[in-house]
Amino acid sequence: MKKIFTLLTILLVATSLQTTVSAQNNILFGSKSDTTKVRKHPRSPFVINRIDREINKNVFAYKGEWIAGISASYGTLTADDSDIAMIIENLRLGGSVVSVKPYLGYMYRNNLSIGARFGYTYMNGSFDNANINLGNFINGIEFDTEGIALNYLSNAYSFAVFHRAYVPLDRRGRFGVFGELELVGQYGRSTFGFMYNDEWSTSVSDSYKVKFNFNPGLAAYIFPNVCATISFGLGGLQYTHIKQFDADMNTTGTRDFSKLRFRLNIAEINIGVTIHLWGKKNEQNLKQKYD
């Protein structure tokens, strides 16, 4: 009798422990049913127990959605932004970079999209006058650049195709990170002006670029179908062909070069807004809320 009672007690304790562990897993991982699946390899006599944590079920954007958005960046440069102003007095230096990129994409699978992007970039810069004093460095050398002025102006247009993969950071898919690969073709025209002793000379250059870039970023839904994004251009592979002209548009030279560089480019920090069309994200959230 004691043996039977002891055996029943052991069975009850084991059952209780199994129920407790299962309940804890349901609380921690949000599962509504037993997530343990039994799988047997066809060539193995052993049974393999696999616990499915349902991580892949978190969705940031659903298959079948169209996304439309725009990103932009803006930066300026002045003499006050550089430590070189400590040795250069009366320096008049300024410049700005503006970039606008509308895009359209399609979610061909959950969290995966392909799309196309158009871009326009405007750059300008100027340099006028500087008094340079190197007295503390090189035996009191001092000179100025009065009568010298430089102006730079550039307009560039681009077209890109991209592939973006999202990784949600929460169960509802409100916050996420993404990695993006893009292939870009770009055409731009730059004008460079140089003045010395009140005489101006001008040169024009056309540039053709092909770039393969990697752009990681962060994304968060601010409305059910509207997502705010920030992306960082980390560079990649680039090929450039430049053709230069004089003021009369006579060809003066050409140049070809390529480079592979991965580093953060301040001019490629883009803040944007993405609209997820057809409302699949909102529909799924409402479904999960009332299930």
C-alpha positions in Angstrom: 0.0 0.0 0.0 2.8 2.4 0.8 4.4 1.7 -2.5 1.2 2.5 -4.4 0.7 5.7 -2.4 4.4 6.7 -3.0 4.0 6.1 -6.8 0.8 8.1 -7.0 2.4 11.0 -5.1 5.4 11.0 -7.5 3.0 11.1 -10.5 1.0 14.0 -9.0 4.1 16.0 -8.3 5.5 15.4 -11.8 2.2 16.4 -13.4 2.0 19.6 -11.3 5.6 20.6 -12.2 4.9 20.1 -15.9 1.7 22.2 -15.7 3.6 25.0 -13.9 6.4 25.1 -16.5 3.9 25.1 -19.3 2.0 28.0 -17.7 5.2 30.0 -17.2 6.1 29.5 -20.9 2.7 30.7 -21.9 3.1 33.8 -19.8 6.6 34.6 -20.9 6.2 34.0 -24.6 2.5 34.8 -25.1 1.5 31.5 -26.6 -2.1 30.4 -26.4 -1.5 26.7 -26.6 1.2 24.2 -26.0 4.2 25.3 -28.1 6.2 22.0 -27.7 6.3 20.0 -30.9 7.5 16.5 -31.3 9.5 15.8 -34.4 11.1 12.5 -35.4 13.9 12.4 -38.0 13.0 10.0 -40.8 16.4 8.2 -40.5 16.7 8.4 -36.7 15.1 6.1 -34.1 15.2 9.0 -31.6 12.4 11.5 -31.0 13.5 15.1 -31.0 11.6 17.6 -28.9 11.6 21.2 -30.3 10.2 24.2 -28.5 8.8 26.8 -30.9 9.1 30.2 -29.4 7.1 31.8 -32.3 9.7 34.5 -32.8 9.2 34.4 -36.6 5.5 35.2 -36.1 6.2 38.8 -35.2 5.4 41.0 -38.2 6.3 44.6 -38.8 4.8 44.8 -42.3 2.5 42.3 -44.0 2.7 40.6 -47.3 0.7 42.3 -50.0 1.1 45.8 -48.7 2.2 48.7 -50.9 4.4 51.3 -49.2 4.9 54.9 -50.3 7.1 57.4 -48.6 9.6 60.1 -48.7 12.9 60.7 -46.9 15.0 63.9 -46.6 18.3 65.1 -45.2 19.7 68.6 -44.7 23.1 69.7 -43.5 25.1 72.9 -43.4 28.8 73.8 -43.1 30.2 77.1 -41.7 33.6 78.1 -40.4 32.3 77.9 -36.8 31.8 74.1 -37.3 35.5 73.5 -37.6 38.4 73.7 -35.2 40.5 75.2 -38.0 38.8 78.5 -37.2 41.2 78.8 -34.2 44.1 79.6 -36.6 42.1 81.2 -39.4 40.6 84.6 -38.7 37.9 86.4 -40.7 37.1 83.2 -42.5 33.9 83.3 -44.6 33.0 79.7 -45.4 29.6 78.3 -45.9 27.7 75.5 -47.6 24.6 73.3 -47.5 23.4 69.9 -48.7 19.7 69.1 -49.3 18.4 65.8 -50.4 14.8 64.6 -51.1 14.0 61.0 -52.0 10.4 59.8 -52.6 10.0 56.0 -53.0 7.4 53.2 -53.7 7.7 49.6 -52.6 5.8 46.3 -52.3 5.9 43.7 -49.5 6.4 40.5 -51.3 6.6 38.6 -48.0 6.1 39.5 -44.4 8.8 41.9 -43.3 10.5 41.9 -46.8 10.0 44.5 -49.5 11.4 45.6 -52.8 10.9 49.0 -54.4 12.2 52.0 -56.4 13.4 55.4 -55.2 13.9 58.7 -57.0 16.3 61.3 -55.6 17.3 64.9 -55.9 20.4 66.4 -54.2 21.4 70.1 -54.1 24.8 71.3 -52.9 26.3 74.7 -52.6 29.4 76.1 -51.0 31.4 79.3 -50.9 34.7 80.5 -49.6 35.6 84.2 -49.4 38.6 85.7 -47.6 40.7 84.3 -44.7 43.5 85.6 -42.6 45.8 82.7 -41.6 48.1 83.1 -38.6 50.5 80.2 -37.9 52.6 82.1 -35.4 52.4 79.6 -32.7 53.3 76.8 -35.0 55.7 77.9 -37.8 57.9 80.9 -36.8 55.3 83.6 -37.1 54.1 82.9 -40.6 51.0 85.0 -41.5 49.2 85.6 -44.8 45.7 86.3 -46.1 43.6 85.3 -49.1 42.0 88.7 -49.9 40.9 88.9 -53.5 40.3 85.1 -53.8 36.8 83.6 -53.9 35.4 80.2 -54.6 31.9 79.1 -55.4 30.5 75.6 -55.9 27.0 74.6 -57.0 25.8 71.0 -57.8 22.5 69.4 -58.8 22.2 65.6 -58.9 19.3 63.3 -59.9 19.2 59.6 -59.0 17.2 56.4 -59.5 17.5 53.4 -57.2 16.1 49.9 -56.7 16.2 48.6 -53.1 15.5 45.6 -51.0 14.6 46.1 -47.4 14.2 43.6 -44.6 12.5 44.5 -41.3 13.1 42.9 -37.9 10.3 43.7 -35.4 11.4 44.5 -31.8 8.1 43.8 -30.1 5.2 41.4 -30.4 2.8 44.0 -31.9 5.4 45.0 -34.5 5.3 48.7 -33.6 9.0 49.2 -33.4 11.6 47.6 -35.7 15.0 47.8 -37.3 15.8 47.2 -40.9 18.6 46.6 -43.3 18.5 47.9 -46.8 20.6 47.2 -49.9 20.2 49.6 -52.9 21.6 49.9 -56.4 21.8 53.5 -57.5 22.4 55.3 -60.8 23.1 59.0 -60.5 23.7 61.9 -62.8 24.8 65.3 -61.6 26.2 68.6 -62.9 28.5 70.8 -60.9 29.7 74.4 -61.5 32.9 75.6 -59.9 33.8 79.3 -59.9 37.2 80.8 -59.0 37.9 84.5 -58.7 41.4 86.0 -58.4 42.0 89.8 -58.6 38.4 90.5 -59.8 38.7 88.0 -62.6 36.3 85.0 -62.7 37.0 81.7 -64.3 34.4 78.9 -64.4 34.5 75.2 -65.0 31.6 72.7 -65.4 31.7 69.0 -64.7 29.2 66.2 -65.4 29.3 63.1 -63.2 27.9 59.7 -63.7 27.8 57.3 -60.7 26.8 53.8 -60.0 26.6 52.8 -56.3 25.8 49.7 -54.3 25.0 50.9 -50.8 24.0 49.4 -47.4 21.6 51.5 -45.4 20.5 50.3 -41.9 17.8 52.1 -40.0 15.1 52.3 -37.3 11.3 52.4 -37.8 8.3 53.1 -35.6 4.6 53.4 -36.2 3.3 56.8 -35.2 -0.2 56.0 -36.6 -1.7 52.7 -37.5 -0.6 53.0 -41.2 2.1 55.6 -40.9 5.6 54.8 -40.0 8.5 57.2 -39.1 12.0 56.1 -40.2 15.6 57.1 -39.9 18.3 55.5 -42.0 22.1 55.8 -42.0 24.2 55.6 -45.2 27.2 53.4 -44.4 28.6 53.4 -47.9 29.6 50.6 -50.2 30.9 50.1 -53.7 31.0 53.1 -56.1 32.1 53.8 -59.6 32.3 57.4 -61.0 32.9 58.9 -64.4 33.5 62.6 -64.6 33.7 64.8 -67.7 34.9 68.4 -67.3 34.2 71.4 -69.5 35.4 75.0 -69.6 33.1 78.1 -69.5 32.4 77.6 -73.3 31.5 73.9 -72.7 34.6 72.6 -74.5 35.8 69.3 -73.1 38.9 69.7 -71.0 39.3 66.3 -69.5 37.8 63.1 -68.1 38.3 61.0 -65.0 37.2 57.5 -63.9 37.6 56.1 -60.5 36.1 53.5 -58.1 36.2 53.0 -54.4 34.9 50.6 -51.7 34.3 52.4 -48.4 32.1 51.6 -45.4 31.7 54.5 -43.0 29.0 56.8 -41.7 28.2 59.7 -44.0 26.6 62.6 -42.3 25.0 63.7 -45.6 23.3 60.3 -45.8 21.4 60.4 -42.5 17.8 60.5 -43.8 14.6 61.1 -41.8 11.4 59.9 -43.5 7.8 58.9 -43.3 6.3 55.7 -44.8 2.6 55.1 -45.5 1.5 51.4 -45.5 -1.4 51.2 -48.0 -4.5 48.9 -47.7 -4.4 48.8 -43.9 -3.3 45.2 -43.5 -1.3 46.2 -40.4 -4.2 47.8 -38.7 -6.5 44.9 -39.6 -4.2 42.3 -38.1 -3.8 44.4 -34.9 -7.5 44.6 -34.4 -7.9 40.9 -35.1 -5.3 40.1 -32.4 -6.9 42.5 -30.0 -10.3 40.8 -30.1 -9.2 37.2 -30.5 
